[in-house]
Amino acid sequence: MKYKAAMTELEAILTRIDESEMEVDELAGQVQEATALLKQCRKILLEAEKSVQESLTELDGAFEENID
């Protein structure tokens, strides 16, 4: 699942909870789903951060090689 899709789904769940559109029985399942979506978003963000850091490290290495 892509980050944007997960966030859209999470926002929909939170809106339904906030507007009290769901029964108490459904609430527990929705909270579990929201938790899973948050974990997925966190994983995506951490992977993106790692990728950016690796790219910056490569760029720094290439820059240092050109200076020497």
BATI-900469 format. One record per residue (C-alpha): residue in three letters; chain; x, y, z. Coordinates in Angstrom, 1 decimal, m for minus. Example, Ala and Ser with C-alpha at 12.3 -4.5 7.8 and 13.67 -1.06 7.14 Angstrom:
BEGIN
+-----+----+--------+--------+--------+
|  aa | ch |      u |      v |      w |
+-----+----+--------+--------+--------+
| ala |  A |   12.3 |   m4.5 |    7.8 |
| ser |  A |   13.7 |   m1.1 |    7.1 |
+-----+----+--------+--------+--------+
***
This chain:
BEGIN
+-----+----+--------+--------+--------+
|  aa | ch |      u |      v |      w |
+-----+----+--------+--------+--------+
| met |  A |    0.0 |    0.0 |    0.0 |
| lys |  A |    1.3 |    3.4 |   m0.9 |
| tyr |  A |    1.7 |    6.1 |    1.7 |
| lys |  A |   m1.0 |    8.4 |    0.3 |
| ala |  A |   m3.6 |    5.7 |    0.1 |
| ala |  A |   m2.9 |    4.6 |    3.7 |
| met |  A |   m3.2 |    8.2 |    4.9 |
| thr |  A |   m6.4 |    8.7 |    3.0 |
| glu |  A |   m7.9 |    5.5 |    4.6 |
| leu |  A |   m6.6 |    6.5 |    8.0 |
| glu |  A |   m8.2 |   10.0 |    7.7 |
| ala |  A |  m11.5 |    8.4 |    6.7 |
| ile |  A |  m11.4 |    6.2 |    9.8 |
| leu |  A |  m10.5 |    9.1 |   12.1 |
| thr |  A |  m13.3 |   11.2 |   10.6 |
| arg |  A |  m15.9 |    8.4 |   11.2 |
| ile |  A |  m14.7 |    8.0 |   14.8 |
| asp |  A |  m14.7 |   11.8 |   15.3 |
| glu |  A |  m18.2 |   12.2 |   13.9 |
| ser |  A |  m19.4 |    9.1 |   15.9 |
| glu |  A |  m20.5 |    7.4 |   12.7 |
| met |  A |  m19.8 |    3.9 |   13.9 |
| glu |  A |  m21.1 |    1.6 |   16.5 |
| val |  A |  m19.1 |    0.7 |   19.6 |
| asp |  A |  m18.6 |   m2.8 |   18.3 |
| glu |  A |  m17.1 |   m1.5 |   15.1 |
| leu |  A |  m14.8 |    0.9 |   17.0 |
| ala |  A |  m12.3 |   m1.7 |   18.2 |
| gly |  A |  m11.8 |   m3.1 |   14.7 |
| gln |  A |  m11.4 |    0.4 |   13.2 |
| val |  A |   m8.8 |    1.3 |   15.9 |
| gln |  A |   m6.9 |   m1.9 |   15.0 |
| glu |  A |   m7.0 |   m1.0 |   11.3 |
| ala |  A |   m5.9 |    2.5 |   12.1 |
| thr |  A |   m3.0 |    1.2 |   14.1 |
| ala |  A |   m1.9 |   m1.1 |   11.2 |
| leu |  A |   m2.1 |    1.8 |    8.8 |
| leu |  A |    0.0 |    4.0 |   11.1 |
| lys |  A |    2.6 |    1.2 |   11.3 |
| gln |  A |    2.6 |    0.9 |    7.5 |
| cys |  A |    3.0 |    4.7 |    7.1 |
| arg |  A |    5.9 |    4.7 |    9.6 |
| lys |  A |    7.6 |    1.8 |    7.7 |
| ile |  A |    7.3 |    3.7 |    4.4 |
| leu |  A |    8.7 |    6.9 |    5.9 |
| leu |  A |   11.6 |    5.1 |    7.5 |
| glu |  A |   12.4 |    3.3 |    4.2 |
| ala |  A |   12.3 |    6.7 |    2.4 |
| glu |  A |   14.5 |    8.3 |    5.0 |
| lys |  A |   17.0 |    5.4 |    4.7 |
| ser |  A |   17.0 |    5.7 |    0.9 |
| val |  A |   17.6 |    9.5 |    1.0 |
| gln |  A |   20.4 |    9.1 |    3.6 |
| glu |  A |   22.1 |    6.5 |    1.3 |
| ser |  A |   21.8 |    8.7 |   m1.7 |
| leu |  A |   23.3 |   11.7 |    0.2 |
| thr |  A |   26.1 |    9.5 |    1.5 |
| glu |  A |   26.9 |    8.4 |   m2.1 |
| leu |  A |   26.7 |   12.0 |   m3.2 |
| asp |  A |   29.1 |   13.1 |   m0.5 |
| gly |  A |   31.5 |   10.3 |   m1.5 |
| ala |  A |   31.4 |   11.2 |   m5.1 |
| phe |  A |   32.0 |   14.9 |   m4.2 |
| glu |  A |   34.9 |   14.0 |   m2.0 |
| glu |  A |   36.5 |   11.9 |   m4.8 |
| asn |  A |   36.2 |   14.8 |   m7.2 |
| ile |  A |   37.9 |   17.1 |   m4.7 |
| asp |  A |   40.9 |   14.8 |   m4.2 |
+-----+----+--------+--------+--------+
***
